[in-house]
Amino acid sequence: MIELLTVILVIAILIALLLPAVQQAREAARVATCKNNLQQIGLAMQNYQMAHRVLPSGSVNSTGPILNQPVGYHVGWLIQILPQIDEKTAFIGYDFNVGVYDLTNRKVVNHRIPYFSCPSSSNDNWNYVGCHNDSESPIDVNNNGVLFLNSSIREKDLKDGRSHTFFIGEASDGGFLSWTSGTSSTLRNMGHSINSSTGTLNSFGSRSQYGRRGEYFFEVNPELDGMGDFEMQAIPDLSEGLLNDKNELTPEERLSLLKV
C-alpha cells in the first residue's frame, strides 16, 4: 500500500512539473502563429499597395466620423486585402453595392479567415486591427494614422518612413460588429499603451506590424519613443523601387479606389 501511494505521489509530481512546460510549448507555438499572421497581413498590404499604388482605406463611408453602430457602408480594410491573402472567393462573394451589415453579405461576414484570428483567442474571433490615429480620437478623414476613414495613403505620405510607422497591432477583443466593419472592430488608435489590457492574448507580449522592417514582438510595455526590448522578424520589401512620384495616382483615381 505504501509503495502504491509512493508511485502515485511520484506520478503526480511529474505531471505537476510537466504541465507548465507543455503549456509553455503550446504558447510558444501560438506566438509563432500570431507572428506569421501579422507577416501575411503585412505582405497582403504591400501587395495591395503595389497593385493600387496606395494602401487600402481603413474604412470607406460617405460621412464621418465613424460611429460604432451597425448602420452605414463601413467597408473595412480587411475586406479590401482579401484577394492578396488568398481569399478571392470571399472577396468576389461580397456585394459592394450594399453596406457590411446588409443580410446579402452575411455569408462573408460569418466566414472565418485563419490569418485574422489569434490561436489563443477563446471566441475564435478576429484579433488584428489597423492604426487610425496617434491618440484617442474618432475614426475620421483627418486622422493621422495609416488606415482611417476614406484614406488612400501613398509611400510619400509616410513622413517617418515605413520602418517607423505603426501599421497593424493585435487586439484581444475585435469588438461586437465584425471583421468586415471599418469601425473600432478593425481600427484602433494609440490612446492606450502597447501591452495594455486591450492588447495581446498571448502571455509573452504583444505583436505589431511596421511597414518596412517587419513584425515586432514586444516583451515589455514600451513607450512609442523608446520601445525597449523586442523581437523582430523581417519581411521582404516587395514594393522597393516600384512606388514613386511617376506612379502617383490622380485625385480621380484615388477616389475611385474608395469604391473598392
ZIFENTA-V158510 format. One line per field, one symbol per residue. ss: DSSP state (~ for helix, > for strand, _ for the rest). phi: phi as a letter, one per 20 degrees, with the letter a starting at -180 (. if undefined). A space follows every 10 residues. Layout:
ss: ???
phi: ???
//
This chain:
ss: _~~~~~~~~~ ~~~~~~~~~~ ~~~~~~~~~~ ~~~~~~~~~~ ~~~~~~~~~~ ~~______>> __________ ____>>~~~~ _~~~~__~~~ ~~~_______ __~~~~~~~_ ___~~~____ _______>>> >>>_______ ________>_ ____~~~___ _~~~_>>>>> __________ >_____>>>_ __________ _____>>>>> ____>>>>__ __>__>___> >>>_______ ____~~~___ ~~~~~~~___
phi: .fffffffff fffffffegf ffffffffff ffffffgfff ffffffffff fdmbffffbd bfcbffeecf cpflfeffff egfecmcfff fffeeefcff effgefffge fedgfecffe ffeldeccce edaebfaffb fefdeecbfl fbfdgffefe nffcdedccd cfcfoeebfe eecffcccce fcffmffeef eeeercdbdd feeodddeec deefebfmeb dcdfcfefeg nedbffefff gfffffffel
//
